Amino acid sequence: MAENPEQVIAQLENVWKSYGERMALFGLDLEIQAGEVLSLLGPNGAGKTTTVNLLLGLAKPLQGTVRVFGSAPDHPSSRTRVGAMLQISAVPQTLRVAELVELFSSYYPDPFSKEETLRVAGLQGLEKRPFGELSGGQRQRVLFALSICGDPELLYLDEPTTGLDVEARRGLWQQIRTFVERGRSVVLTTHYLEEADALADRIILLNEGRSIAEGSPATIKARVQGRRIRCRTRLHTSEIDCIPGVKNIETQDGLIEILTSRAEPVVRELLMRDGDLSDLEVIGAALDDAFLALTTKKEAA
């Protein structure tokens, strides 16, 4: 949680951004607080990467103000206090891990020691390996190390675990938590809603260049009055879809998963129609349920 929730270290105020005739952001207001993990969520094209690029000074707003530590994001006083791990990153393939860390650390006035960077990023034992010989998960850990080596107060992570397997993804989550424990702030964009649920103190949900919801993961999930019913049944999905209150149906490995606003009457109806119903489980709505409900509602409006 934020150590000082009153301290705003970066913000967008009434920011509009376009690419040619296509508008990417419509008057977006956003604040980043000291010591928090803020996750930007949204469908493709919602404006997440554009927002990060504006905060990094890689793009300029059409209208509005962007401030990072009280200055323009491309001002040297701001840049030396931030780090970034972007979706598209290129580093020399022949340089060794330790050499890359030393090179990137030299760009900052007061960086971590090389040993500390390697420890936080989980790279001990890989110091002498050329970047081009690393696995995908190891490369992601190196890029994470390069983003934190300057001991930044604010870290941007744009889809940091894309392409990683479950084990590598959870390993990077732990490295992010270790970094945040130092009181640093993180802005995380991700398509993995489980990732945002596990890491974020606060979520801003973007859709079509606008903020449509904001709050803790629990607050966002509470926006959806629903439950998930999991079971095995001989009923066809078309029969289940006709039951009042059923919002969505998914099937996986023989299990039926039903999203509904009222679980009890749906469960009763399922039991009445299928006496052999088994493996019944009722759980609360997940973050992806809220994501779909809120973005679908906005698109319909």
Secondary structure per residue as TSV (DSSP state, phi and psi in degrees):
chain	resnum	aa	ss	phi	psi
A	1	M	-	360.0	158.2
A	2	A	-	-63.4	132.9
A	3	E	S	-70.1	-37.9
A	4	N	E	-135.1	86.6
A	5	P	E	-63.8	-13.1
A	6	E	E	-84.7	-12.5
A	7	Q	E	-91.1	109.0
A	8	V	E	-92.3	121.7
A	9	I	E	-102.8	-15.8
A	10	A	E	-155.8	150.7
A	11	Q	E	-160.2	152.8
A	12	L	E	-115.1	132.7
A	13	E	E	-123.7	113.4
A	14	N	E	49.8	51.8
A	15	V	E	-90.7	127.5
A	16	W	E	-114.4	139.2
A	17	K	E	-145.0	136.1
A	18	S	E	-132.9	156.1
A	19	Y	E	-121.1	97.8
A	20	G	T	66.8	-125.5
A	21	E	T	-88.8	-6.8
A	22	R	E	-92.9	122.6
A	23	M	E	-82.1	131.8
A	24	A	E	-102.8	-35.2
A	25	L	E	-133.8	140.3
A	26	F	E	-120.2	90.1
A	27	G	E	59.3	44.2
A	28	L	E	-74.9	130.9
A	29	D	E	-111.6	133.2
A	30	L	E	-155.0	139.3
A	31	E	E	-128.3	142.1
A	32	I	E	-115.2	126.4
A	33	Q	E	-101.7	152.5
A	34	A	E	-62.8	134.3
A	35	G	T	80.4	11.9
A	36	E	-	-113.9	159.6
A	37	V	E	-104.0	113.1
A	38	L	E	-105.3	123.6
A	39	S	E	-106.6	128.9
A	40	L	E	-98.1	117.8
A	41	L	E	-116.1	157.1
A	42	G	-	161.9	160.9
A	43	P	S	-64.8	171.7
A	44	N	T	-57.1	135.5
A	45	G	T	82.1	8.5
A	46	A	S	-74.7	-23.4
A	47	G	S	117.3	9.8
A	48	K	H	-65.4	-54.8
A	49	T	H	-65.8	-36.5
A	50	T	H	-59.5	-42.5
A	51	T	H	-61.5	-44.7
A	52	V	H	-63.8	-42.5
A	53	N	H	-62.6	-36.4
A	54	L	H	-66.2	-42.5
A	55	L	H	-67.2	-27.1
A	56	L	H	-86.6	-8.5
A	57	G	T	79.3	13.6
A	58	L	S	-84.0	-10.7
A	59	A	S	-142.9	157.2
A	60	K	-	-112.8	141.5
A	61	P	-	-73.4	148.5
A	62	L	S	-69.0	-36.5
A	63	Q	E	-155.4	150.4
A	64	G	E	104.7	-177.3
A	65	T	E	-125.7	136.9
A	66	V	E	-121.6	125.4
A	67	R	E	-130.9	136.7
A	68	V	E	-130.8	117.9
A	69	F	T	52.5	39.1
A	70	G	T	81.3	-1.2
A	71	S	B	-126.9	172.6
A	72	A	-	-61.5	143.9
A	73	P	T	-63.6	-21.9
A	74	D	T	-93.4	5.3
A	75	H	S	-73.3	139.5
A	76	P	H	-53.6	-35.3
A	77	S	H	-65.8	-25.3
A	78	S	H	-86.3	-44.2
A	79	R	H	-62.9	-34.0
A	80	T	T	-76.0	-4.0
A	81	R	T	-109.4	5.6
A	82	V	E	-126.9	157.3
A	83	G	E	-133.6	160.5
A	84	A	E	-149.6	138.6
A	85	M	E	-122.8	104.5
A	86	L	-	-99.4	166.2
A	87	Q	S	-61.9	-40.1
A	88	I	S	-110.3	110.4
A	89	S	-	-134.9	137.5
A	90	A	-	-129.4	127.5
A	91	V	-	-131.5	157.2
A	92	P	-	-58.4	125.8
A	93	Q	T	-69.3	-25.1
A	94	T	T	-89.2	-15.2
A	95	L	S	-72.4	144.2
A	96	R	B	-79.5	161.9
A	97	V	H	-55.3	-49.8
A	98	A	H	-62.7	-36.7
A	99	E	H	-65.7	-40.0
A	100	L	H	-63.9	-43.7
A	101	V	H	-62.6	-43.2
A	102	E	H	-63.3	-41.4
A	103	L	H	-63.5	-49.9
A	104	F	H	-70.5	-32.5
A	105	S	H	-63.7	-30.0
A	106	S	T	-67.9	-13.5
A	107	Y	T	-80.6	-10.4
A	108	Y	S	-113.1	150.0
A	109	P	S	-73.3	-31.7
A	110	D	S	-142.5	68.0
A	111	P	-	-77.6	168.3
A	112	F	-	-59.7	158.9
A	113	S	-	-68.0	156.5
A	114	K	H	-57.3	-42.5
A	115	E	H	-63.1	-40.0
A	116	E	H	-67.7	-41.7
A	117	T	H	-61.0	-45.9
A	118	L	H	-63.6	-36.7
A	119	R	H	-67.7	-49.5
A	120	V	H	-62.4	-36.2
A	121	A	T	-86.6	-1.3
A	122	G	T	68.7	41.2
A	123	L	-	-112.6	10.9
A	124	Q	T	-58.7	135.7
A	125	G	T	93.0	-11.3
A	126	L	-	-110.4	8.8
A	127	E	T	-57.4	-34.2
A	128	K	T	-97.4	3.8
A	129	R	S	-83.1	131.4
A	130	P	B	-64.2	143.8
A	131	F	G	-55.8	-39.6
A	132	G	G	-66.3	-13.2
A	133	E	G	-100.7	4.6
A	134	L	S	-86.8	156.3
A	135	S	-	-74.1	170.6
A	136	G	H	-59.6	-44.1
A	137	G	H	-66.5	-37.8
A	138	Q	H	-66.8	-38.8
A	139	R	H	-62.3	-40.9
A	140	Q	H	-63.0	-38.0
A	141	R	H	-66.6	-35.7
A	142	V	H	-66.0	-44.9
A	143	L	H	-62.6	-35.8
A	144	F	H	-64.3	-42.4
A	145	A	H	-60.5	-41.2
A	146	L	H	-68.0	-27.1
A	147	S	H	-78.1	-23.3
A	148	I	H	-108.0	-6.8
A	149	C	T	-62.0	-26.8
A	150	G	T	-82.3	8.8
A	151	D	-	52.7	54.3
A	152	P	-	-70.8	150.6
A	153	E	S	-82.1	-23.2
A	154	L	E	-134.0	126.9
A	155	L	E	-121.9	129.8
A	156	Y	E	-104.2	125.4
A	157	L	E	-121.9	106.3
A	158	D	E	-101.8	103.2
A	159	E	S	52.6	56.1
A	160	P	T	-69.6	-21.3
A	161	T	T	-111.3	14.3
A	162	T	T	-58.8	128.9
A	163	G	T	86.5	-3.8
A	164	L	-	-87.9	149.9
A	165	D	-	-76.4	174.4
A	166	V	H	-60.6	-43.5
A	167	E	H	-64.2	-44.9
A	168	A	H	-66.6	-36.5
A	169	R	H	-64.2	-47.0
A	170	R	H	-67.4	-30.3
A	171	G	H	-64.9	-40.7
A	172	L	H	-68.5	-33.5
A	173	W	H	-56.8	-44.6
A	174	Q	H	-65.7	-37.1
A	175	Q	H	-65.5	-37.1
A	176	I	H	-64.8	-42.9
A	177	R	H	-61.5	-40.3
A	178	T	H	-61.6	-40.2
A	179	F	H	-66.3	-43.0
A	180	V	H	-67.0	-30.0
A	181	E	T	-59.7	-17.1
A	182	R	T	-80.0	1.8
A	183	G	T	88.0	12.4
A	184	R	-	-83.2	167.1
A	185	S	E	-111.1	147.2
A	186	V	E	-133.1	134.9
A	187	V	E	-108.7	118.3
A	188	L	E	-116.6	124.7
A	189	T	E	-109.0	138.4
A	190	T	-	-159.1	150.8
A	191	H	S	-93.8	-9.6
A	192	Y	-	-89.4	102.9
A	193	L	H	-66.6	-30.4
A	194	E	H	-60.1	-35.3
A	195	E	H	-64.6	-47.0
A	196	A	H	-63.4	-40.0
A	197	D	H	-63.1	-37.1
A	198	A	H	-78.9	-30.3
A	199	L	H	-108.6	-31.6
A	200	A	-	-81.3	139.4
A	201	D	S	-81.9	-33.2
A	202	R	E	-144.3	144.3
A	203	I	E	-122.1	137.8
A	204	I	E	-117.1	121.0
A	205	L	E	-96.4	118.2
A	206	L	E	-103.0	146.2
A	207	N	E	-151.7	124.0
A	208	E	T	52.9	42.4
A	209	G	T	79.9	10.8
A	210	R	E	-130.0	151.4
A	211	S	E	-83.8	122.4
A	212	I	E	-112.9	-9.8
A	213	A	E	-163.1	148.3
A	214	E	E	-151.0	140.7
A	215	G	E	154.9	-176.4
A	216	S	-	-67.1	162.4
A	217	P	H	-53.5	-40.3
A	218	A	H	-64.2	-39.4
A	219	T	H	-64.8	-42.6
A	220	I	H	-64.0	-43.5
A	221	K	H	-65.5	-32.1
A	222	A	H	-67.9	-15.5
A	223	R	T	-68.1	-16.6
A	224	V	S	-108.7	115.1
A	225	Q	-	-85.8	85.8
A	226	G	-	-155.8	169.1
A	227	R	E	-138.5	158.7
A	228	R	E	-110.0	131.3
A	229	I	E	-110.0	124.0
A	230	R	E	-114.9	138.3
A	231	C	E	-166.8	170.1
A	232	R	E	-110.8	129.6
A	233	T	-	-148.4	152.6
A	234	R	S	-86.6	-3.2
A	235	L	S	-70.0	142.2
A	236	H	-	-77.1	151.8
A	237	T	H	-59.1	-30.1
A	238	S	H	-66.2	-33.6
A	239	E	H	-69.3	-40.9
A	240	I	H	-67.1	-37.9
A	241	D	H	-62.6	-22.9
A	242	C	T	-81.4	-11.0
A	243	I	S	-72.6	128.1
A	244	P	T	-57.2	134.9
A	245	G	T	97.8	-12.0
A	246	V	E	-77.7	123.3
A	247	K	E	-99.5	-35.7
A	248	N	E	-157.5	149.6
A	249	I	E	-132.2	133.9
A	250	E	E	-131.6	150.2
A	251	T	E	-125.0	140.4
A	252	Q	E	-157.5	123.2
A	253	D	T	52.2	42.0
A	254	G	T	82.8	-7.6
A	255	L	E	-93.1	140.8
A	256	I	E	-100.4	132.6
A	257	E	E	-120.7	121.8
A	258	I	E	-116.9	128.4
A	259	L	E	-97.7	127.6
A	260	T	E	-145.2	153.8
A	261	S	S	-81.8	-23.8
A	262	R	-	-135.8	105.4
A	263	A	H	-73.3	-40.9
A	264	E	H	-59.6	-52.1
A	265	P	H	-65.3	-30.5
A	266	V	H	-69.0	-41.6
A	267	V	H	-62.9	-43.6
A	268	R	H	-58.6	-43.4
A	269	E	H	-66.2	-39.2
A	270	L	H	-62.6	-42.7
A	271	L	H	-67.8	-34.7
A	272	M	H	-67.0	-37.1
A	273	R	H	-84.9	-24.1
A	274	D	-	-138.3	100.2
A	275	G	T	-70.0	-14.1
A	276	D	T	-98.5	14.2
A	277	L	-	-55.5	137.0
A	278	S	E	-142.3	170.7
A	279	D	E	52.0	42.8
A	280	L	E	-76.9	133.4
A	281	E	E	-146.7	135.5
A	282	V	E	-122.1	123.6
A	283	I	E	-130.8	164.9
A	284	G	E	-70.4	163.5
A	285	A	-	-65.3	141.8
A	286	A	-	-94.5	172.7
A	287	L	H	-62.4	-34.4
A	288	D	H	-67.6	-28.3
A	289	D	H	-64.7	-45.2
A	290	A	H	-63.8	-41.9
A	291	F	H	-56.8	-50.9
A	292	L	H	-65.6	-41.5
A	293	A	H	-64.2	-44.6
A	294	L	H	-72.9	-41.8
A	295	T	H	-72.0	-35.8
A	296	T	H	-67.2	-41.1
A	297	K	H	-60.9	-41.6
A	298	K	H	-66.7	-42.1
A	299	E	H	-65.4	-38.0
A	300	A	H	-64.7	-40.0
A	301	A	-	-64.5	360.0
